[in-house]
Each structure stands twice: as C-alpha cells, then as structure tokens.
Amino acid sequence: MICVIGSGPAAVACIAPFIKQGIKVRVIDIGHRLDETTTAQVSSLATQTPAQWSSSDISRLTQNKSLSYRGIPLKLSFGSNFPYRTPSFGMEYACKKVASLPSYALGGFSNVWGGAMLPYRAPDIATWPIDVEELAPHYEAVVNLTGLAATHDDLERYFPLYASHIHSLNMSTQAESLLKDLQHSREPLRHEGIIFGRSRLAFTPSVLEPQTKCQYCTLCMSGCPYGVIFNSSMLIKYWSASGAIQYVDQCIVETIRETGDDIVIKGRTTHGEMFEEHAQRVFLAAGLLPSTAIVLRSQDRYNEPVVANDSQYFLFPLLRFFGNDGVRREKMHTLSQIFIELFEVHEASHPVHLQIYSYNDLIYEKLQKTFRSLMPQSFLEKLVSRVLVVQGYLHSDDSAKIQMVLSKSSKNIDQLNVTPLAHSKTRLLVAQVLRKVGSLFPLLKGVPLSPLLYMGEAGRGFHSGGSFPMSNNPSMREADLLGRPWGYKRLHLVDASIFPSIPATTITYSVMANAHRIASSLTKENQ
Ligand SMILES: Cc1cc2nc3c(=O)[nH]c(=O)nc-3n(C[C@H](O)[C@H](O)[C@H](O)COP(=O)(O)OP(=O)(O)OC[C@H]3O[C@@H](n4cnc5c(N)ncnc54)[C@H](O)[C@@H]3O)c2cc1C
C-alpha cells in the first residue's frame, strides 16, 4: 500500500499521478474541518446569488477575531480558525520570534491561502540539484488540478504560463487604474528592472462544477462560498467519494521507521489511541514543521539543530494620488490583483516579488482601527479609495533562517523549538525596496506609506522550507532527489521541507510541481 500523509496541496499533487495509473492510495491525515453548522451555512450561500444573501449570514461568516495576530490579520476560513488549530496533546511547537505554524486541517493551509501561483525561474533555483526543465511538465500537470486565472503579458517572458487553458478574471477598478499607469510607463519601468502583469491565481479547480464561476462577491479573504479558489480538500473529498483513495482522518502521525522492505507509521488518533500502519512506500506531506518533527523523532535526533530557509515577508500601503469611488460597494475578487517583479534592488541577490491587493474588508478594518480617532468617517472612505496594499517577499538568500531543535519539554513531551537566525541585510533590503518604489512615484502615481511598513517575523509569509534540502550526494541533514531523507529508501518528503532555497515568487505551485515530479517517477514501479 502507498500511504500519503497529509491532505494539503503537496499531498494532492503527489496523489494525482498514482490515481492516473489506477493505483489506490491511503491518505492518513489529522483532518480538522469547519464545524457542521458553518458548513451548512456556507452550502446554503452557494445555492444563492450574492444579492440574495442576508447581511447577518455574511457578518457571521466573515468575522475575524484574530485582527491582532502579530500586527496583521491572520486569515480565517468562514470566521473559523480550524486551519491553525492543534490538538491538545502530541508534539508541541515552541516558536520564539518565528511566526510559522503547522496546519492540521483537511486541505491544510489551502483552506486560507491566497491562491497566488508563479513558478520559479532558473536563476533563482540555480543551487538546486534539479532544474526548471525537470519541473516544467509537472507545473503543467498541477494547473490541470488547480485551474489558473491568468493573462498573456510581460510576466510570461520570465515565468512561462505552463497551461493550455487559462481562465480570465475581472480586475477591481483600483487595480485596473494602477495597471493602466504601469502600462503607460512600461518602458521606463523596464529600464528600472521592473516587470509586471496580472496576478496568476489558482481559480476554477478541475473538480468544480463546470458552470461555477467567480461571482465577485468580495469574500475571498474570508472563504469562497462557491469553491472557486483552489482548496486541496475538494480533491480529497472527490477522490475519496469515487473510491480512488482511502481517506483516514483523525490520525496524528508521530514516527515513520523502515525495517527491510516494510515501513511502519506509528501515531495516535485524535482521541489518544495508538495506531500502527504498514506500507510499501510513504509520502510525507505534513508541512514544514510537522514533517521536520516527524523525521527527527523517527530517527531519535534529539537536540540536533536543523536549519530551514524562509522568504522574508513584508507589507506596506501604497497611497495613490487619485482614488476610485465606490470601492466599498464594488463587486470584485479580493485576492492579489497585480504581480510586480523587481529585478534590480540595489543589494538583493535575487529579484523581489510584490503582490498588489486592492480594497478588501480586512484593509478597511485595519485602517479604521489605526485612524478612527484621527479622522472622520468621510475622510476614511476617501482614504480607503486611494489605498492599495503591497505584499512583498525576498529570496531566502536575503532572508533570516529558521532553526529547529527537537527536545523533551519539562513534562517529557516532544517539543520542536523554533527560533530565527537573522540575516544582517534583510531590513536594509526591504528599506531599499521601499526607496525604489518611492523613487518611482511619478510613474506609479502613488507613494509607499513607509512608516506603516510591516516586517513579518521569520515564517510569517508561510513561504518556508528546506530542513532536509534535496542534494545529489545527500548528507545526514539532506534528502536525495526523490525526497528521501538520509537513511531511508521508502520514505519520501514531498513538501517544502526539501527545498534547497525559497525564491521570492509564490511557494505552493512549486511545492506541488515537485511533489508531482517525485510521485510520477515512482508510479511505474508500483503498478
Ligand atoms: C494565510 C495564508 C496565505 C497563503 N497564501 C499563499 C499564496 O497565495 N500562494 C502560495 O504559494 N502559498 C500561500 N500560502 C502557503 C501555502 O498555503 C502553503 O505553502 C501550502 O499549504 C503548503 O502545502 P503542504 O501540503 O505542504 O502543507 P499544509 O498545507 O500545511 O498541509 C499539511 C497537511 O498535513 C497534515 N498533517 C500535519 N501534521 C500531520 C501529522 N502529524 N499526522 C498526519 N497528518 C498531518 C495536515 O492535516 C494537513 O492536511 C499561504 C499560507 C497561508 C497560511
């Protein structure tokens, strides 16, 4: 039996090639999910048009009580924090000045992700033992699972559209007006090493009813009632219902050990009972922290530091010189609207990736909290019509690292201690990004509000990985090209824990492509 651990994006990308070959897979997962009452409310919304929704339903499903989490809102799913919820026993994660979190949900973090999908470029993964050509067919296969909303534009020269079919999405008026200004200054911006295009988003997944389309209901930041944004739980449910996989949830995997041709998975159910599974091969897709903890624990590697990479996350508002009226009533999607790639930031070793967001309720609530006592409501409305939010990422070579050490806590419980290892230039580089954006104010027709810059702690952008990086000649702290950590023949890590570095562009598309590559190369032998 082939076992896959987890049900997030890495897991489904790894499962797909087995299903294609008619090989049945057992999926072992913790699988927290939205409570039944909320699920019923969401299902009811999906049968109606946004105009038919009642305001009380919407306010309940879009409430976000986590507005204070480390400075910016933590994205919830229909008002629920289930994607971040951990069981009351088992592995503890002691994160000090690191904002990484594990997800124990059916669908993992794809319940709350932003759907942004841009592949890696060859120069940004030059130190990897595999190249972009090897990933290319798998990028294409992944789009067949996730769907992709995109357009043909300047991004394509650097970031191919690995898709035979793309969906189109309307832009918000704020984003349209910025894109128009960018296009007007295309040549001077290119001269500054700046390339831009419309965001590429994992929209309209393959298992969706064909007639389901984005309704521009503005709820993307709280959860899509129509399921138009890719969520890997959809595939798990679909495959499980069709009998293509066996999905076993409420199982917390603790160790995976090999003896000869047998591989043994041990753990506890969420009710505390021990379980044991035997498999022919195991694919571990539990996300960076859980996968690292499981490998260290399985090999009894206590008190041994392992170091992972992170792509520094930062965020700042861009105040445009002119506003767009009526943004609070506009029908639009509220995920990223525009991608901007900065190829020449003074001391950055790799390009910087920026995602532009136009109006959404979280921005409004944040501005309201910050400025309520300083300005009347009418001014706030004007301000919000001029504000865009820029979310930025640096390459991991320019970012802090994350150190993880497995130890026993004072209560004799296994604990993964997670701490940052600062990079001396990260702050300087982010300051250079802001200066560059600021210097282009006549072209962008806007200025960055630098005093409101938010620098995420390491891990806050959820673009981290590389505790066991792939290598041609793996040492004890590495994995081979099939994701096998040192000492294993039948255990394959297929999530970001095997990434040798983390380029600034989005991580999940490449995690999925790499998981698909590893599984594809092993399907034949398991037929
Ligand atoms: C708010 C937010 C927005 C994001 N936006 C984007 C974006 O726009 N673009 C992008 O590229 N990335 C984005 N990301 C990152 C993206 O969500 C992750 O890269 C992606 O989900 C990782 O997929 P994964 O399958 O490796 O792990 P996860 O999604 O973390 O899934 C882990 C799975 O493993 C299971 N599991 C964990 N531990 C165990 C265990 N011990 N036993 C059994 N099962 C276990 C869990 O139940 C879960 O199903 C975002 C993340 C967040 C939080």
The ligand as an SDF file (V2000), in Angstrom:
LIG
                    3D

 53 58  0  0  0  0  0  0  0  0999 V2000
   -2.9350   32.8010    5.0330 C   0  0  0  0  0  0  0  0  0  0  0  0
   -2.0410   32.0690    4.0620 C   0  0  0  0  0  0  0  0  0  0  0  0
   -1.9820   32.5080    2.7400 C   0  0  0  0  0  0  0  0  0  0  0  0
   -1.1560   31.8430    1.8280 C   0  0  0  0  0  0  0  0  0  0  0  0
   -1.1530   32.2640    0.5350 N   0  0  0  0  0  0  0  0  0  0  0  0
   -0.3720   31.6340   -0.3650 C   0  0  0  0  0  0  0  0  0  0  0  0
   -0.3900   32.0090   -1.7370 C   0  0  0  0  0  0  0  0  0  0  0  0
   -1.1430   32.8770   -2.1700 O   0  0  0  0  0  0  0  0  0  0  0  0
    0.4570   31.3760   -2.5810 N   0  0  0  0  0  0  0  0  0  0  0  0
    1.2960   30.3970   -2.1500 C   0  0  0  0  0  0  0  0  0  0  0  0
    2.0620   29.8810   -2.9670 O   0  0  0  0  0  0  0  0  0  0  0  0
    1.2920   29.9780   -0.8690 N   0  0  0  0  0  0  0  0  0  0  0  0
    0.4860   30.5660    0.0340 C   0  0  0  0  0  0  0  0  0  0  0  0
    0.4690   30.1400    1.3350 N   0  0  0  0  0  0  0  0  0  0  0  0
    1.2920   28.9960    1.7190 C   0  0  0  0  0  0  0  0  0  0  0  0
    0.5650   27.6910    1.3680 C   0  0  0  0  0  0  0  0  0  0  0  0
   -0.6880   27.6360    1.9470 O   0  0  0  0  0  0  0  0  0  0  0  0
    1.4310   26.5060    1.7870 C   0  0  0  0  0  0  0  0  0  0  0  0
    2.6480   26.6110    1.0720 O   0  0  0  0  0  0  0  0  0  0  0  0
    0.7900   25.1750    1.4230 C   0  0  0  0  0  0  0  0  0  0  0  0
   -0.4560   24.9990    2.0240 O   0  0  0  0  0  0  0  0  0  0  0  0
    1.7170   24.0410    1.8630 C   0  0  0  0  0  0  0  0  0  0  0  0
    1.1240   22.8390    1.4840 O   0  0  0  0  0  0  0  0  0  0  0  0
    1.5010   21.4610    2.1810 P   0  0  0  0  0  0  0  0  0  0  0  0
    0.6060   20.4450    1.5880 O   0  0  0  0  0  0  0  0  0  0  0  0
    2.9620   21.2530    2.0890 O   0  0  0  0  0  0  0  0  0  0  0  0
    1.1990   21.6530    3.7470 O   0  0  0  0  0  0  0  0  0  0  0  0
   -0.1050   22.1040    4.5290 P   0  0  0  0  0  0  0  0  0  0  0  0
   -0.9820   22.9230    3.6940 O   0  0  0  0  0  0  0  0  0  0  0  0
    0.4090   22.6930    5.8060 O   0  0  0  0  0  0  0  0  0  0  0  0
   -0.8710   20.7430    4.8660 O   0  0  0  0  0  0  0  0  0  0  0  0
   -0.3780   19.8490    5.8190 C   0  0  0  0  0  0  0  0  0  0  0  0
   -1.2750   18.6260    5.8890 C   0  0  0  0  0  0  0  0  0  0  0  0
   -0.6230   17.6450    6.6820 O   0  0  0  0  0  0  0  0  0  0  0  0
   -1.4980   17.1450    7.6970 C   0  0  0  0  0  0  0  0  0  0  0  0
   -0.6530   16.8440    8.8700 N   0  0  0  0  0  0  0  0  0  0  0  0
    0.1900   17.6830    9.5290 C   0  0  0  0  0  0  0  0  0  0  0  0
    0.8030   17.0300   10.5270 N   0  0  0  0  0  0  0  0  0  0  0  0
    0.3550   15.7460   10.4990 C   0  0  0  0  0  0  0  0  0  0  0  0
    0.6020   14.5940   11.3010 C   0  0  0  0  0  0  0  0  0  0  0  0
    1.4760   14.6190   12.3210 N   0  0  0  0  0  0  0  0  0  0  0  0
   -0.0790   13.4600   11.0060 N   0  0  0  0  0  0  0  0  0  0  0  0
   -0.9640   13.3980    9.9590 C   0  0  0  0  0  0  0  0  0  0  0  0
   -1.2340   14.4760    9.1710 N   0  0  0  0  0  0  0  0  0  0  0  0
   -0.5880   15.6270    9.4440 C   0  0  0  0  0  0  0  0  0  0  0  0
   -2.4910   18.2660    7.9450 C   0  0  0  0  0  0  0  0  0  0  0  0
   -3.7180   17.7470    8.4450 O   0  0  0  0  0  0  0  0  0  0  0  0
   -2.6340   18.8660    6.5460 C   0  0  0  0  0  0  0  0  0  0  0  0
   -3.6060   18.1600    5.8120 O   0  0  0  0  0  0  0  0  0  0  0  0
   -0.3610   30.7540    2.2660 C   0  0  0  0  0  0  0  0  0  0  0  0
   -0.4440   30.2980    3.5830 C   0  0  0  0  0  0  0  0  0  0  0  0
   -1.2760   30.9530    4.4780 C   0  0  0  0  0  0  0  0  0  0  0  0
   -1.3720   30.4480    5.8960 C   0  0  0  0  0  0  0  0  0  0  0  0
  1  2  1  0
  2  3  1  0
  2 52  2  0
  3  4  2  0
  4  5  1  0
  4 50  1  0
  5  6  2  0
  6  7  1  0
  6 13  1  0
  7  8  2  0
  7  9  1  0
  9 10  1  0
 10 11  2  0
 10 12  1  0
 12 13  2  0
 13 14  1  0
 14 15  1  0
 14 50  1  0
 15 16  1  0
 16 17  1  0
 16 18  1  0
 18 19  1  0
 18 20  1  0
 20 21  1  0
 20 22  1  0
 22 23  1  0
 23 24  1  0
 24 25  2  0
 24 26  1  0
 24 27  1  0
 27 28  1  0
 28 29  2  0
 28 30  1  0
 28 31  1  0
 31 32  1  0
 32 33  1  0
 33 34  1  0
 33 48  1  0
 34 35  1  0
 35 36  1  0
 35 46  1  0
 36 37  1  0
 36 45  1  0
 37 38  2  0
 38 39  1  0
 39 40  1  0
 39 45  2  0
 40 41  1  0
 40 42  2  0
 42 43  1  0
 43 44  2  0
 44 45  1  0
 46 47  1  0
 46 48  1  0
 48 49  1  0
 50 51  2  0
 51 52  1  0
 52 53  1  0
M  END
$$$$
